[in-house]
Amino acid sequence: MAQFTRIEIATLMSTTGLVPLFYHHDIEVSKKVLKACYDGGARLLEFTSRGDFAFEVFAELNKYAIAELPGMALGVGSVTDAAAASLYMQLGANFIVTPVLREDIAIVCNRRKVLWSAGCATLTEIAKAEELGCEIVKLFPGDAYSPNFVKAIKGPCQWTSIMPTGGVEPTKESLESWFNAGVTCVGIGSKLIAKDSKGVFDYSKIESLTKAAIAHIKKIKSKK
């Protein structure tokens, strides 16, 4: 079962403003990436389900988080159907993120009171997701849009909470543009989960980028 309620997850997303996301097939590498994000101040992480036996890696990673990283909430992304969502919730996923809007995923997550974030690309999809109980909508693919799109959405729908994923960088300029447009939080993958010139994860850089991004977000939010 989830260690955190959907209200607690929504609050974490709003207060920290950052959801790092990554996938790796090796559990030991995954633990180090998670620890780097945690040490940088992240309290949420989306493990993207993109490889064979990804659920086995997530199961071990979540056990590690529960035992060693108090306050860290692991969720799963790239979930495309209700069966996968149910499997990951059985393994303790605290939230489910999807690249698509599917009612079957909404039903199984709502039944267990687990936060789910639907991938939406239009205002009509966003409205439908909210009708199905989606608290924070994932704007996807984020790099196909701009902060101006968020401003346009927030005009008629001020209650809508948006998390762009893709197209966001952990820099002051990028974060300011998105948060000033009205997003609730941002999802960042490869721009945050840094690798060195040899393609190996740079754990110290991941930690420092995470810490800096959260500091930027906190400062931006304090001015509102």
QUIGI-V399549 format. One record per residue. N is the residue number from 1. PHI is phi in degrees with one decimal (* if undefined). OMEGA is omega in radians with two decimals (none if undefined). NEAR is the number of other C-alpha atoms within 10 Angstrom. Layout:
n:phi:omega:near
N:PHI:OMEGA:NEAR
N:PHI:OMEGA:NEAR
//
This chain:
n:phi:omega:near
1:*:3.10:12
2:-64.2:3.10:20
3:-85.6:-3.09:15
4:-127.1:3.09:20
5:-75.9:3.12:15
6:-64.8:3.08:20
7:-67.7:3.11:13
8:-65.0:3.13:14
9:-67.3:3.12:22
10:-60.5:3.12:19
11:-67.3:3.09:13
12:-62.3:3.12:20
13:-61.1:-3.11:21
14:-73.4:-3.05:18
15:-78.5:3.13:15
16:-83.2:3.08:21
17:75.6:-3.03:25
18:-133.2:3.02:25
19:-123.6:3.04:23
20:-67.2:3.09:23
21:-141.1:3.13:23
22:-164.6:3.00:20
23:-140.6:2.94:21
24:-151.5:-3.06:18
25:-78.6:-3.07:17
26:-95.6:-3.06:10
27:-66.6:-3.11:17
28:-68.4:3.06:13
29:-63.4:-3.13:15
30:-60.7:3.11:20
31:-61.6:-3.11:18
32:-68.2:3.08:14
33:-64.7:3.13:23
34:-60.7:-3.13:31
35:-65.1:3.12:21
36:-63.3:3.10:23
37:-64.0:3.14:29
38:-62.3:3.13:22
39:-64.9:3.09:17
40:-81.4:3.09:21
41:109.0:3.12:20
42:-69.5:3.09:26
43:-123.9:3.02:23
44:-138.0:3.02:25
45:-151.5:3.10:24
46:-99.9:3.06:25
47:-89.0:-3.05:27
48:-81.0:-3.07:22
49:-85.6:-3.01:23
50:-127.6:-3.11:15
51:-133.7:3.07:11
52:-59.5:3.12:9
53:61.9:3.11:10
54:-59.4:-3.12:18
55:-64.6:3.12:20
56:-70.2:3.09:13
57:-64.9:-3.13:21
58:-61.3:-3.12:26
59:-57.7:3.14:16
60:-70.9:-3.14:15
61:-65.8:3.14:19
62:-69.0:3.06:22
63:-61.4:3.11:14
64:-63.1:-3.13:15
65:-61.8:-3.13:18
66:-63.3:-3.07:15
67:-80.1:-2.94:9
68:-116.8:-3.03:11
69:-125.9:-3.09:16
70:-59.5:3.12:10
71:90.4:3.14:15
72:-87.1:-3.13:23
73:-108.2:3.11:24
74:-93.8:3.03:28
75:-126.8:-3.10:27
76:-128.9:3.11:27
77:-113.7:-3.10:25
78:59.9:3.10:18
79:-88.2:-3.00:21
80:-115.7:3.08:19
81:-156.1:-3.06:17
82:-65.2:-3.13:17
83:-61.9:3.12:13
84:-65.3:3.12:17
85:-60.0:3.14:26
86:-63.6:3.11:18
87:-59.3:-3.10:12
88:-68.5:3.08:26
89:-67.3:3.05:21
90:-64.1:3.13:12
91:-91.6:3.02:18
92:96.5:3.12:22
93:-58.9:-3.11:27
94:-89.4:3.03:28
95:-158.9:-3.11:28
96:-123.9:3.12:28
97:-119.6:-3.08:25
98:-122.7:3.05:23
99:-85.7:-3.06:19
100:-135.0:3.06:19
101:-100.9:-3.13:23
102:-134.3:-3.11:17
103:-66.5:-3.12:15
104:-64.2:3.08:14
105:-68.8:3.11:26
106:-57.4:-3.08:24
107:-63.5:-3.07:14
108:-70.3:3.12:18
109:-71.8:3.12:22
110:-63.0:-3.14:16
111:-61.1:-3.13:9
112:-97.1:-3.12:14
113:56.8:3.08:17
114:-104.4:-3.13:22
115:-63.7:3.06:27
116:-130.4:-3.13:30
117:-123.3:-3.05:26
118:-89.2:3.06:33
119:-74.6:-3.10:26
120:-131.4:-3.12:24
121:-128.7:3.13:19
122:-136.9:3.11:13
123:-64.6:3.11:16
124:-63.4:3.10:10
125:-64.8:3.13:16
126:-61.1:3.13:25
127:-60.8:3.13:16
128:-65.0:3.12:17
129:-60.5:3.14:24
130:-65.8:3.07:17
131:-62.3:3.13:10
132:-87.4:3.05:17
133:99.8:3.13:16
134:-75.7:-3.09:22
135:-81.1:-3.14:20
136:-125.1:-3.07:25
137:-86.5:3.08:27
138:-87.8:3.05:29
139:-84.7:-3.02:28
140:-145.0:-0.09:21
141:-79.3:-3.06:15
142:-61.0:-3.09:21
143:-74.5:3.05:12
144:-89.1:-3.10:11
145:-125.4:3.13:15
146:-144.1:3.06:15
147:-55.1:3.12:22
148:-62.7:3.09:14
149:-65.3:3.11:16
150:-62.9:3.10:23
151:-57.9:-3.13:17
152:-65.1:3.12:14
153:-66.6:-3.07:20
154:-69.6:3.12:18
155:-59.0:3.14:11
156:-81.0:-3.05:10
157:-126.6:-3.06:13
158:-65.0:-3.12:11
159:-82.0:-3.05:10
160:-74.0:3.09:20
161:-103.9:-3.00:23
162:-124.2:3.05:23
163:-124.2:3.06:28
164:-71.7:3.08:26
165:-128.5:-3.00:23
166:94.4:3.13:19
167:84.7:3.11:20
168:-110.3:3.11:22
169:-116.4:-3.12:19
170:-82.1:3.12:22
171:-114.2:3.14:15
172:-58.3:-3.07:15
173:-63.9:-3.12:11
174:-65.1:-3.12:13
175:-65.0:3.11:23
176:-61.5:-3.09:17
177:-63.9:-3.12:16
178:-75.6:-3.09:24
179:-71.6:3.07:21
180:-68.3:3.08:17
181:-78.8:3.06:18
182:117.5:3.12:22
183:-70.6:3.11:24
184:-87.2:3.11:24
185:-158.8:3.13:26
186:-132.4:3.01:28
187:-105.9:-3.12:24
188:-129.6:-3.14:23
189:-105.2:-2.99:20
190:-63.0:3.11:13
191:-69.0:3.14:16
192:-104.5:-3.11:23
193:-85.8:-2.93:23
194:-74.5:3.03:19
195:-124.3:3.11:15
196:-85.5:-3.07:10
197:-63.7:3.13:8
198:-95.3:3.13:7
199:82.5:3.13:8
200:-99.5:3.14:10
201:-57.2:3.11:17
202:-100.1:-3.00:17
203:-63.9:3.14:20
204:-66.5:3.11:15
205:-71.1:3.08:18
206:-58.6:3.13:26
207:-61.7:-3.09:24
208:-68.3:3.09:16
209:-65.0:3.12:21
210:-63.6:-3.14:26
211:-61.7:-3.13:19
212:-66.8:-3.13:17
213:-62.2:3.14:24
214:-64.8:3.10:20
215:-64.7:3.10:16
216:-61.6:-3.11:19
217:-63.0:3.13:22
218:-59.6:-3.14:14
219:-67.3:3.11:13
220:-61.8:-3.12:16
221:-65.8:-3.10:17
222:-68.0:-3.11:8
223:-88.1:-3.10:7
224:-91.8:none:7
//
